[in-house]
């Protein structure tokens, strides 16, 4: 039985989630009671997110704590991914501020659902119990479906939401099926117990273990949109409002990755040899398919969205390596990639707000009219391509590749080989946009842009801040590689080197 | 003399000198943008602080030489196999360079207030100036080659922004692109050189900061070279090869042959920029790099008779001569100065290349002051004439026709439109005269001392072709005197040939910096002189080496080396310089028709000079006729044969992976579920069946 004291401690540690929940409540009813102060909704969301972020940072302590017995763990990994979720939330809210006109009259609800999605990523980061994992994943899925279908009068948005809902339902089924097998095998829902019991199982993997791993992987792969569980991405990225696409391409992926790290590296640690091959295959398929599809896109947003599949492939290399270096490289990659991807999406929103188009050809010559915007987008793109100036994106890729090479196995070499080869088209399609913006003669859309700085309507101020934050983050990240890598390393250290069981599991 | 603060404290806070200009630059760009006065005060005030702090560092090191080198390193990235760091290194070389950078920056920033007052981009200009100063000072205090490369690129970026500051003008935008492209070539070599050097010394660094310049325990460049030589991974030949590849960086940045072509075009930038970046500081970064990483250019056992240094000396010598001949015939006052900068940078490389480390740096030190002042003078003239020529449109049109005819020289920069300005602009005239005398090597002005040291060291030099190198420098000294006095006479003497009437010059924020810089232009040479040595020379006693303040402060290796004065060399170069001045007087004051005679009878030679030895034409021909077509051909090939096919292929991939199904609106969403279930089943089963095989 849990004592009152246990609950007090739990509340203490759940403060960030509680702050966010409170914000969700306030934001959801704000428009109802103060319709005249509607424009304060995003500001309130930002305040709530910031409060959650600050309280999260205070929890970055070396001592891991499990709450409610074993259900929720607060360790450095939880905090890191929680902060990541909050930062993504903040930037997406900022860019939505410039997108509100597409969401009227329900913009208030949009922020509410976005905050719920952020909260679910935070919960997923600390979930160490199958039930909580399921609840978290479902919350994330359902809020993502709602966000996807938010442009109610847009048929594509509706269709995307429906398709997303149906595929989500399919993976929910596979996940639940897998979880029930797990429970059947181990008679527990706690990660810690399952980890210990699976380790004591027979060494040669049975069909059951492989299948239950596949079932669980399908749900994780679905969140990561790793090939072949990526079928929903074309519809959703096309139909969903742009901020939602941005959130799905990084926020929900962060949730997927933390689940993958905890499940694969910890719970299934004993059958690492088996899942490594399967995840490796998914990684290669994602790198190849993601880059090839992105190469063929004529729309900037869709190119970004598809290339996110390829980036998932790169990050999975670190998971396959499953070493301290590999997992910390995944964390570093996620941090940097999150910033540069969100930055590029913000740039896309600002551009299409002004011009109403999103074709890559229309970005030509943007530097002449909007030097700052073009510079910001270009910095994000150069980093996405992994070029060494500024070096954050380059370092992220290099760390992943090193960890793959350090495996010193055929799988590792194959993964890094595929990654290197597929990076070439990636450099091509990212740099194509950057070069177009700077070198080419302005396109018709750009020519029609008004001169000077007067055009900066107030609705653009949110995206401007978001873009500035992303670029500043990338530049700062390029300088402070070592501290970030230190945090990334500390966050996964207990996973690769788990503490003695008696210490964490009160049972 | 007592310093106001403890010397250790002064050195401990040195990082501020780099951090503050960056902070101010960022603040100016972001916030104070609208307030011109605030931008100016913040920027110039910070630079004043940096100037004082640098001076204090110099004095602290002067009083207690054991304080340097002092360094702090912060880890940038640490892995199990290496440690990359960024840091601040304060030593004697750095202190001298910091004083140069901050002094010139300070005066240029003050001058800018007058020069750019009417420009709408006034605040932006100050922001760039601060960012540039921060980058340049960062380069100066770099502790390792990687950090230096980082700041090297950063000063480059600032420079392109500033060259293209008036980017609405096509020529300015083109000049910015030219500088960018040429510097890419050089920086590529620099980076390859760093990587080659790293590869050759890979086993040495361990957990010590990588490629660090100096370290008390010997884990620095020199130690790495000794280690690699003892391991056999580095021979004298391979080190020389590495140094030559790496020298492409300095070649581009310090505008040495054959990567010198961008500097004259960079004069499209506002004149304060020409004074700060393209005369005194950034272009000296190449010299600073060679001086800083000197062990790389030496032989592995530390001797100065290396192929690497011989290469440096010859590139410098040839550049000095070629640039001087080009300057003979130019009409744009700023370009004459630009070519003279290229030429003088060549002298500095000869100094370093012939092993006269101190002399090379000493010339950098002196040159920075008088060349910055000369540029600021030219700016003052341009500014003045710009207003004078604005007066009436008719004359302006006529002037435009003359000047724009051949070279697109703006009429207010054209020497043919000047003349007689000494009566309108007396302050500028005297300052310009001081600078001209100094650069010509007129006895007892600053340029005389350092140039003489370099020429004597080339005389003593025992490397390949030493006689030719020496005479090349002597002839160049004469040419320098001639073309500088040509510019001086054409500008200030004779009749005024431009339109309008120039106003009388008043003491203002434009010419105060000139006066201030005139003092070091006259006096800074005495830091490297010893009156005793002169006495010896005059009394005819056998010359012995005498200590001097500059060499005592700054030297490479274990003990300062002093040069004995060589009366013969000094006399030769002085006489040649005076002859150059005399000839200029005859041609431009006494109207000896040498100019037309040259144009008629020495047509090929004249054209060689006028067309800048056809380097631009060669490069243009190379890019237009060869490089671009080949590039286009390859690009089209790649685009058509590879990318298109890959795109086609990827459309198959998209067909196969679901993009074909997007908004199909035919209710085939069950296909999605099928793929998910199917993949789980198939992958799981295949993997299970494949198990026994693996």
Interface residues (C-beta under 8 A of the other chain):
Chain A: X155 X156 X159 X162 X163 X166 X167 X169 X170 X171 X174 X205 X207 X210 X211 X213 X214 X215 X217 X218 X222 X227 X228 X229 X230 X231 X232 X233 X234 X235 X238 X239 X274 X277 X278 X281 X288 X289 X292 X293 X295 X296 X389 X395 X425 X428 X479 X481 X482 X485
Chain B: X75 X76 X77 X78 X86 X153 X643 X646 X647 X649 X650 X651 X653 X654 X657 X658 X659 X661 X662 X663 X665 X669 X670 X671 X672 X673 X675 X676 X677 X679 X680 X683 X684 X687 X688 X691
